Amino acid sequence: MAPHPVIQAIIDLSAGACGGTACVLSGQPFDTAKVKMQTFPGIYRNFTHCFISIYKRVGLRGFYQGTTPALIASITENAVLFMSYGFCQNLVRFVSGTDQDTELSDVQKACSGSIASIFSSLALCPAELVKCRLQTMHEMEASCKIPSGQKSTVWSVVRNVIRTNGPLGFYQGLRTTIVREIPGYFCFFEGYELSRSMFAHYMERDKEHIGVVPLMFSGGFGGACLWLVVYPIYCVKSRIQVLSLAGRQEGFLKTFMGILRNEGLWTLYSGLTPTMIRTLPANGALFLAYELSRKMMMQQFDR
């Protein structure tokens, strides 16, 4: 028997939070390098140079700058995403005239994830803005004349945003985030479901019983599909959120064209290497934690 919609929403919310936690804890060092390379591509020659520079300057703790808002962002985003994902699956069933008990196709699930990403963007944007500013504080002090030793904690960044731009300042880059999330999460869920379907076909099993390694690979593959499609948009989003601290209030199109004109196309892919390295363990851990915790909670409900 299917659980009550409210119970199902709570299960999806909790499982998404578990997945978001696992994602951050397994991939934060690579995320820090990615954001630094996206925002200040002229400072770092490549991924290795960025990693060595972080370690020499700050030590191991430098890789975990912004971990607190990253956890908040990831837990909030994935909790809202997967809760909305369940609702959006019902919406897709309604629009397509599919029975509520019928399993959706991989493409229909991808459409559900794409719609759900609109809601998760609203939850993600504020925490991600704080995370990106914390991760690039050293570069901002050096390049944009931000006073050294200030604005280096979560709460100091939050206070600065409120004082400078008010509560709506946390939503700088929101439109760019939504533009990124809608196609990105279509590819994310499509890649994940397609990979699981292929493993299930090859192993002659149900998709829910393909095992831990195929499940984690499918999550990583979905993450790789997402980033390959939307990475330039993410790069622009990081620029908008970080450089607004230095008074550069520019929209998506102006920032995008400025990067192309002044720095070239490949600048939009700065930081792609650590992103692709990170996405396999991080998104694999995300879906593993999500599926296992969801299954465990569903079993508790069935009792």
N, C-alpha and C positions, 0 to 999 in steps of 0.2 A: 504494500500500500504506500502510495506517495505521501510524503509529509505535508502538513498544512503549508500554504505559501509563505506565511510568516516564519515558520520554523525552517523552511527551506532557505529563505533569505538570510536568516541568522547563521545557518550552516555554511552557506556560500561566503558570507561576510567573514566568518571566523577562519575558514580554510584559506581565503584570499590573504588574510592578515598573516597566517603562518607562512604562506608562500612568499609574501613580500619580505618577511624577516629573513628567511633562508637566502633569498636573492641578494640582499645587501651584504650579509655577513660573508658570503662566498665571493663577492665581486667588487667590494669597495675600493681596493688599491688600484684596480684597472679603471674604475670610474673616475677616480681622482686624476689619473694621468690623462684620460680622455678629455675631461673638462679643461684642464690646463692647456692641452694642445689645441683644442678647438678655439679657445678664447685668445691665446697668445701664440699663434703658430710661428712667429718670427723668433721666439726665444728658444724653442726646442727643435733640434734638427730631426729627431725621430723618437720613436717610442723608448728605445734603450737610453738615449740621452736624457729624456724626461725622467725616467725611473731613477737613473743615477743621480741626477740633479736634486730630486726630491730627497733621496736618502742622505746625500752629503749635506744638504742644507738643514734638514729637520730631523732626519732619522726615520725609524719605522713609523712613528706616530704621524709623520707627514702624509703617509698614504691613507690615513683614516681621518683627515680633516673633513668635516662635514658629515661624519657618520651619523650623528644624532638626527639632523634634519633629513638625511638620506633614509634612515629607518622610518621616521615619521612619514616621509613622502611615499616610500615603497609600501609600507603597511596600509596607509590610507588609500593610495592609488589602487592597489591590488584588492583590498577589501571591497572598495566601491566597484571596481571593475568586475570582479567575479559575482558580486551580488547583482549588479546591473545585467551581467551576462545571462543570468537565469531569467530575469524579467524579459530581456530582449529576445531570448529564444522563444518565449511564449508569444511575443509580439510578431516574430517572423512566422510562427505557426499560424497565427490569426490572419496575417496578411496573405500568406500562401494557401490558406484553406486546409492546412494540415491538422490532423487529429492531435490532441494534446499528448497522447501517449506514444505517438510515433517518433522514432529517432530521426533527428534532422540530418541532412547530408553535410559533408564537410564544408561545402560552399555556404550553406545556410548558417552553419555555426560561425563561419568567418564573418558573415554579414552581421550576426548577433554581436560578436566581439567588437566589430567596427562601430556599431551604434553605441555600445556600452562605453566605448572609450571617450565619448563626449562627456559623460558624467564623471568619469575618472579624471579627466583633465581639470575639472573644476576643483577636485580635491588635491591634485598633484602640484599644480602651478605654484602656490605659495611656498610650500616646503622645498620645492626644487630650486626656486629662486634663492632662498637662504643657503641651501647646500652649495650651489654654484659659486656664490659670493665668498663663502668660507674657503672653498677649495682653491680659489684664485686670489686670495687676499695678498699674498706675497708679491705676485705679479702686478696687482693693482697699486700697491705701495711704490713699486719700482717704476712703473710705466705711466701711471696716471696721477702721481703726486698726492696719493692718499696718505695722510699722516701715519707714520710707522707706529706699530704697537697699539693701534686703535681698531675698533670694530672687528675683533678677532674671536668673538664668541657668538653662540647662537642668539643670545638675548641682545647683545649689542647690535648685531645686524638687524634684528627685528625692530629694535627701537629706532635705528637709523632710517629704516624704510618708512615706519609710521610717521616719524618727524619730518621726513623729506617729502613723501608722496601721499601720506595718509593710508588708510586700510586698503584702498584700491591699488596701492603701489605693489602689493604682493601678487597682483595679476598682470604685471608687465610680462609680455611674452605669451599671454593666454591664447590669443588668436593663432600664433605660430604653433603653440602646443597642440591645439585642436586640429590645425591643418596637418600636423605631423601624425597625430594619433589615429585619425580616421582611416587613412590608407595603411598606416603602419600596423594597426591591430587587425585589420583584415588579413594582411600577410602573416602576422603572428599566429593567429588561430588557424588559418588555412594551412600554414606550414606544419604546425603541431598536429592537427587532425589528419592531414595527408600522410605524414610520417607514421603516425600510429596505425593508420589504415594499412599502409604498406607492410609494416611489421606484422600486423595481425594476419594479413593475407599470406605472407611468407611463412609464418609460424603456425598457420591454421588454428588460430585462437581468436577469442573475442578481444576487442580493443582494450577492454578493462583488465585483461589478464596477460599482458605482453611482458611483464617483468620490469624490474627497476632500471636496468641499463637501457633498454629500448625507450622506456618512458623518459629518462633524462636526456637521451639523444634527441628525442622528438621535441622536447622543450627547448634544447639548445638550437635545433634546426629552425624552430619557429622564431626564436630570437634573432638568428642570423638573417632570416628572410625580412624581418622587420627593419633591422638596421641597414641592410643593403639598399632598401627602398627609400627610407626617410632620413638617412644620415645628414645630407646637406641641410635639410630643414632644421634638424636638431642643432647643427652647428650655428645657424643663424639665431635660433632661440637662445642658446647659451650666450652669444655676443650681446643680444638685447638685454638679457637679465643682468649680466655682469657689468657691462659698460655704462648702463644707466646710473650706476653708482658714481661715475665720474661726470655726470651731467649730460651724457650723450643720449638724448631721448629720440631715437629713430625707430620707425616702424619696420615691419618685416621686409617689404619690397625695397625700401631705401637701403637697409642694411645688406640685403642680398645682392643688390646691384653694386653697392660700394665694394663688397668683397670681390665680386667678379672683376670689376674695373681696376681695382688697386692691387689685388693680391693674386688673382687668377683662380681658375676653376678648382684646382687641386687643393686649395686652401679649405674648401668646403668639406674635404675629406680628412682634415687634420684630426688625428686621434682615432682614426678608424681601426688601426692595428690593435690597440688595447681594448677597444670596444668589441672586436670580433673574438679576441682571446677571452675576454670576460664573459661573453654571452653564452658560451657553451656550459661552463659550470654554474653560472648564476641563474640562467633560465631553466637549466636542467634541475637545479635545486628548487627553483620556484614551483615548477609543475609537480615535482616529486612530493614536496611538502603539501602542496594544495590537494593533490589527488589522494594521498595517504590520510591526511587529516580529515578530508571530506568523507572518505570511505569509512573511517573510524567513527565519525559522528553519526553518519547514516546508520551504521550498525547498532550504535547505542540507541538510536531512535526506534529501530525495528524491534528492539527488545521490549 
